[in-house]
């Protein structure tokens, strides 16, 4: 009788623990909108994409997962797994960050399903980009700010377990650039829309989220650059400290 009670209590505790860990996981893509500002960095990425990978690809929808290999010293070695989801806006948004919605999401994991990084992009007007930056700054403080390439400025927040990097299609105004500290632009200064585009130009924002435990590995094995806007991993070098 005592053994049965002990067994029942043990099963109850196991059940509670399983429920707790399951409740910590975000909803699968397609079941809910992933909040890129509020998800556990230790989530199961294979579970996150599980439902979408079962759907049939079409002209307006694409999802897949693929093992990524590198070739060093004549040897082929599996290094990570890439998950990709992209759809027309008619399918609905899959993720969001503050006021910005995203209709595609690429995730890179190690071979044990541990998240290494996420990347996404979307059309986003200048006013919405400025609002996004303002909300992120309000929550996380001043970012590291660099203008890496023409017409784009990169804003990076180094947090305890992850790093958020936003690439916005804007340029610093003259006063902001003149008052920069070293290689860093002054986030307190103003930013302007680039004037190098045609009137019908579609403005974009690029977002990368890194698991801080994998930054060094990403530097060694980094491969994802479909849109040409690679994340600037060397922003994490010890020499690149925020001047604020």
TIVEX-801516 format. One record per residue (C-alpha): residue number from 0; residue in one letter; x, y negated, z negated. Coordinates in steps of 0.2 Angstrom, whole numbers, plus 5000, padded with zeros to 4 digits. Last residue first. Layout:
+-----+----+------+------+------+
:   i : aa :    X :    Y :    Z :
+-----+----+------+------+------+
: NUM :  a :    X :    Y :    Z :
...
+-----+----+------+------+------+
***
This chain:
+-----+----+------+------+------+
:   i : aa :    X :    Y :    Z :
+-----+----+------+------+------+
: 243 :  x : 5141 : 4728 : 5115 :
: 242 :  x : 5156 : 4733 : 5126 :
: 241 :  x : 5149 : 4751 : 5129 :
: 240 :  x : 5163 : 4763 : 5130 :
: 239 :  x : 5170 : 4769 : 5147 :
: 238 :  x : 5188 : 4775 : 5141 :
: 237 :  x : 5180 : 4790 : 5133 :
: 236 :  x : 5174 : 4796 : 5149 :
: 235 :  x : 5155 : 4797 : 5150 :
: 234 :  x : 5153 : 4784 : 5165 :
: 233 :  x : 5164 : 4797 : 5174 :
: 232 :  x : 5148 : 4807 : 5177 :
: 231 :  x : 5141 : 4794 : 5190 :
: 230 :  x : 5126 : 4803 : 5196 :
: 229 :  x : 5126 : 4806 : 5214 :
: 228 :  x : 5115 : 4795 : 5225 :
: 227 :  x : 5117 : 4803 : 5242 :
: 226 :  x : 5100 : 4810 : 5242 :
: 225 :  x : 5104 : 4828 : 5242 :
: 224 :  x : 5119 : 4826 : 5230 :
: 223 :  x : 5119 : 4842 : 5219 :
: 222 :  x : 5136 : 4850 : 5218 :
: 221 :  x : 5145 : 4847 : 5201 :
: 220 :  x : 5156 : 4861 : 5196 :
: 219 :  x : 5170 : 4853 : 5186 :
: 218 :  x : 5161 : 4837 : 5181 :
: 217 :  x : 5145 : 4846 : 5178 :
: 216 :  x : 5155 : 4858 : 5166 :
: 215 :  x : 5162 : 4842 : 5156 :
: 214 :  x : 5144 : 4835 : 5155 :
: 213 :  x : 5136 : 4851 : 5149 :
: 212 :  x : 5134 : 4849 : 5130 :
: 211 :  x : 5127 : 4831 : 5134 :
: 210 :  x : 5112 : 4838 : 5143 :
: 209 :  x : 5110 : 4826 : 5157 :
: 208 :  x : 5095 : 4816 : 5163 :
: 207 :  x : 5097 : 4808 : 5181 :
: 206 :  x : 5084 : 4796 : 5188 :
: 205 :  x : 5084 : 4787 : 5205 :
: 204 :  x : 5073 : 4772 : 5209 :
: 203 :  x : 5067 : 4767 : 5226 :
: 202 :  x : 5061 : 4752 : 5235 :
: 201 :  x : 5053 : 4754 : 5252 :
: 200 :  x : 5059 : 4741 : 5265 :
: 199 :  x : 5045 : 4733 : 5275 :
: 198 :  x : 5053 : 4715 : 5274 :
: 197 :  x : 5070 : 4722 : 5281 :
: 196 :  x : 5084 : 4725 : 5268 :
: 195 :  x : 5100 : 4716 : 5263 :
: 194 :  x : 5091 : 4703 : 5251 :
: 193 :  x : 5094 : 4714 : 5236 :
: 192 :  x : 5081 : 4711 : 5223 :
: 191 :  x : 5088 : 4701 : 5209 :
: 190 :  x : 5094 : 4705 : 5191 :
: 189 :  x : 5096 : 4692 : 5177 :
: 188 :  x : 5108 : 4693 : 5162 :
: 187 :  x : 5105 : 4702 : 5146 :
: 186 :  x : 5111 : 4718 : 5154 :
: 185 :  x : 5128 : 4710 : 5156 :
: 184 :  x : 5138 : 4720 : 5169 :
: 183 :  x : 5152 : 4731 : 5164 :
: 182 :  x : 5168 : 4733 : 5173 :
: 181 :  x : 5177 : 4721 : 5161 :
: 180 :  x : 5163 : 4711 : 5152 :
: 179 :  x : 5152 : 4703 : 5165 :
: 178 :  x : 5149 : 4684 : 5164 :
: 177 :  x : 5151 : 4680 : 5183 :
: 176 :  x : 5140 : 4695 : 5188 :
: 175 :  x : 5126 : 4689 : 5177 :
: 174 :  x : 5128 : 4671 : 5182 :
: 173 :  x : 5128 : 4676 : 5201 :
: 172 :  x : 5112 : 4687 : 5200 :
: 171 :  x : 5115 : 4705 : 5197 :
: 170 :  x : 5109 : 4717 : 5211 :
: 169 :  x : 5094 : 4728 : 5212 :
: 168 :  x : 5089 : 4745 : 5218 :
: 167 :  x : 5089 : 4754 : 5202 :
: 166 :  x : 5099 : 4769 : 5197 :
: 165 :  x : 5094 : 4776 : 5180 :
: 164 :  x : 5105 : 4787 : 5169 :
: 163 :  x : 5098 : 4795 : 5153 :
: 162 :  x : 5110 : 4805 : 5143 :
: 161 :  x : 5106 : 4819 : 5131 :
: 160 :  x : 5108 : 4826 : 5114 :
: 159 :  x : 5113 : 4811 : 5103 :
: 158 :  x : 5109 : 4797 : 5116 :
: 157 :  x : 5121 : 4789 : 5129 :
: 156 :  x : 5110 : 4777 : 5139 :
: 155 :  x : 5116 : 4773 : 5157 :
: 154 :  x : 5110 : 4759 : 5169 :
: 153 :  x : 5116 : 4760 : 5186 :
: 152 :  x : 5115 : 4745 : 5199 :
: 151 :  x : 5111 : 4748 : 5217 :
: 150 :  x : 5112 : 4735 : 5232 :
: 149 :  x : 5130 : 4739 : 5235 :
: 148 :  x : 5137 : 4754 : 5225 :
: 147 :  x : 5143 : 4756 : 5208 :
: 146 :  x : 5136 : 4741 : 5199 :
: 145 :  x : 5138 : 4745 : 5181 :
: 144 :  x : 5127 : 4744 : 5166 :
: 143 :  x : 5130 : 4753 : 5149 :
: 142 :  x : 5114 : 4752 : 5141 :
: 141 :  x : 5107 : 4741 : 5127 :
: 140 :  x : 5095 : 4748 : 5115 :
: 139 :  x : 5086 : 4765 : 5115 :
: 138 :  x : 5067 : 4760 : 5114 :
: 137 :  x : 5067 : 4742 : 5119 :
: 136 :  x : 5080 : 4745 : 5132 :
: 135 :  x : 5070 : 4759 : 5139 :
: 134 :  x : 5054 : 4748 : 5140 :
: 133 :  x : 5064 : 4734 : 5148 :
: 132 :  x : 5072 : 4745 : 5161 :
: 131 :  x : 5055 : 4753 : 5166 :
: 130 :  x : 5047 : 4735 : 5167 :
: 129 :  x : 5062 : 4729 : 5178 :
: 128 :  x : 5059 : 4745 : 5190 :
: 127 :  x : 5041 : 4741 : 5190 :
: 126 :  x : 5044 : 4723 : 5196 :
: 125 :  x : 5056 : 4729 : 5209 :
: 124 :  x : 5044 : 4742 : 5217 :
: 123 :  x : 5046 : 4760 : 5214 :
: 122 :  x : 5046 : 4774 : 5227 :
: 121 :  x : 5052 : 4790 : 5218 :
: 120 :  x : 5068 : 4800 : 5213 :
: 119 :  x : 5072 : 4815 : 5202 :
: 118 :  x : 5086 : 4823 : 5194 :
: 117 :  x : 5087 : 4835 : 5179 :
: 116 :  x : 5103 : 4841 : 5171 :
: 115 :  x : 5112 : 4856 : 5162 :
: 114 :  x : 5096 : 4865 : 5155 :
: 113 :  x : 5100 : 4882 : 5147 :
: 112 :  x : 5093 : 4896 : 5158 :
: 111 :  x : 5107 : 4909 : 5153 :
: 110 :  x : 5116 : 4907 : 5170 :
: 109 :  x : 5118 : 4888 : 5168 :
: 108 :  x : 5104 : 4877 : 5172 :
: 107 :  x : 5101 : 4863 : 5186 :
: 106 :  x : 5084 : 4855 : 5187 :
: 105 :  x : 5077 : 4846 : 5202 :
: 104 :  x : 5060 : 4837 : 5201 :
: 103 :  x : 5048 : 4829 : 5213 :
: 102 :  x : 5032 : 4819 : 5213 :
: 101 :  x : 5038 : 4806 : 5200 :
: 100 :  x : 5028 : 4793 : 5190 :
:  99 :  x : 5035 : 4777 : 5183 :
:  98 :  x : 5028 : 4767 : 5168 :
:  97 :  x : 5038 : 4776 : 5154 :
:  96 :  x : 5046 : 4791 : 5163 :
:  95 :  x : 5034 : 4803 : 5172 :
:  94 :  x : 5033 : 4820 : 5178 :
:  93 :  x : 5024 : 4831 : 5190 :
:  92 :  x : 5013 : 4818 : 5199 :
:  91 :  x : 4998 : 4824 : 5209 :
:  90 :  x : 4996 : 4835 : 5225 :
:  89 :  x : 4991 : 4820 : 5236 :
:  88 :  x : 5008 : 4812 : 5232 :
:  87 :  x : 5016 : 4825 : 5243 :
:  86 :  x : 5026 : 4838 : 5235 :
:  85 :  x : 5044 : 4842 : 5229 :
:  84 :  x : 5050 : 4855 : 5217 :
:  83 :  x : 5068 : 4862 : 5215 :
:  82 :  x : 5076 : 4874 : 5203 :
:  81 :  x : 5095 : 4876 : 5204 :
:  80 :  x : 5104 : 4890 : 5195 :
:  79 :  x : 5122 : 4889 : 5189 :
:  78 :  x : 5140 : 4895 : 5191 :
:  77 :  x : 5139 : 4911 : 5201 :
:  76 :  x : 5157 : 4915 : 5207 :
:  75 :  x : 5164 : 4919 : 5224 :
:  74 :  x : 5183 : 4922 : 5224 :
:  73 :  x : 5196 : 4916 : 5237 :
:  72 :  x : 5205 : 4905 : 5224 :
:  71 :  x : 5189 : 4896 : 5220 :
:  70 :  x : 5172 : 4898 : 5229 :
:  69 :  x : 5157 : 4891 : 5220 :
:  68 :  x : 5140 : 4899 : 5219 :
:  67 :  x : 5123 : 4892 : 5215 :
:  66 :  x : 5108 : 4904 : 5212 :
:  65 :  x : 5092 : 4898 : 5220 :
:  64 :  x : 5075 : 4892 : 5214 :
:  63 :  x : 5061 : 4886 : 5226 :
:  62 :  x : 5047 : 4874 : 5228 :
:  61 :  x : 5041 : 4864 : 5243 :
:  60 :  x : 5024 : 4855 : 5247 :
:  59 :  x : 5018 : 4844 : 5260 :
:  58 :  x : 5024 : 4853 : 5276 :
:  57 :  x : 5020 : 4870 : 5267 :
:  56 :  x : 5028 : 4881 : 5254 :
:  55 :  x : 5017 : 4894 : 5246 :
:  54 :  x : 5014 : 4894 : 5227 :
:  53 :  x : 5023 : 4906 : 5215 :
:  52 :  x : 5037 : 4894 : 5211 :
:  51 :  x : 5025 : 4881 : 5205 :
:  50 :  x : 5019 : 4893 : 5191 :
:  49 :  x : 5036 : 4897 : 5184 :
:  48 :  x : 5044 : 4880 : 5185 :
:  47 :  x : 5044 : 4876 : 5166 :
:  46 :  x : 5046 : 4895 : 5162 :
:  45 :  x : 5062 : 4895 : 5172 :
:  44 :  x : 5068 : 4879 : 5163 :
:  43 :  x : 5066 : 4886 : 5146 :
:  42 :  x : 5067 : 4871 : 5135 :
:  41 :  x : 5083 : 4867 : 5125 :
:  40 :  x : 5083 : 4848 : 5129 :
:  39 :  x : 5066 : 4847 : 5121 :
:  38 :  x : 5054 : 4835 : 5130 :
:  37 :  x : 5050 : 4817 : 5127 :
:  36 :  x : 5056 : 4804 : 5139 :
:  35 :  x : 5055 : 4814 : 5154 :
:  34 :  x : 5036 : 4817 : 5150 :
:  33 :  x : 5031 : 4832 : 5160 :
:  32 :  x : 5014 : 4830 : 5167 :
:  31 :  x : 5003 : 4845 : 5163 :
:  30 :  x : 4998 : 4862 : 5170 :
:  29 :  x : 5007 : 4859 : 5187 :
:  28 :  x : 5024 : 4860 : 5179 :
:  27 :  x : 5022 : 4871 : 5164 :
:  26 :  x : 5017 : 4863 : 5148 :
:  25 :  x : 5031 : 4858 : 5136 :
:  24 :  x : 5039 : 4871 : 5124 :
:  23 :  x : 5038 : 4866 : 5106 :
:  22 :  x : 5021 : 4875 : 5105 :
:  21 :  x : 5029 : 4892 : 5110 :
:  20 :  x : 5042 : 4890 : 5096 :
:  19 :  x : 5029 : 4887 : 5083 :
:  18 :  x : 5018 : 4901 : 5089 :
:  17 :  x : 5032 : 4913 : 5089 :
:  16 :  x : 5037 : 4908 : 5072 :
:  15 :  x : 5019 : 4910 : 5066 :
:  14 :  x : 5018 : 4927 : 5073 :
:  13 :  x : 5034 : 4933 : 5065 :
:  12 :  x : 5028 : 4926 : 5048 :
:  11 :  x : 5011 : 4936 : 5051 :
:  10 :  x : 5021 : 4952 : 5056 :
:   9 :  x : 5031 : 4951 : 5040 :
:   8 :  x : 5016 : 4948 : 5029 :
:   7 :  x : 5007 : 4963 : 5037 :
:   6 :  x : 5023 : 4974 : 5035 :
:   5 :  x : 5024 : 4968 : 5016 :
:   4 :  x : 5006 : 4972 : 5014 :
:   3 :  x : 5008 : 4989 : 5022 :
:   2 :  x : 5024 : 4993 : 5011 :
:   1 :  x : 5014 : 4988 : 4995 :
:   0 :  x : 5000 : 5000 : 5000 :
+-----+----+------+------+------+
***
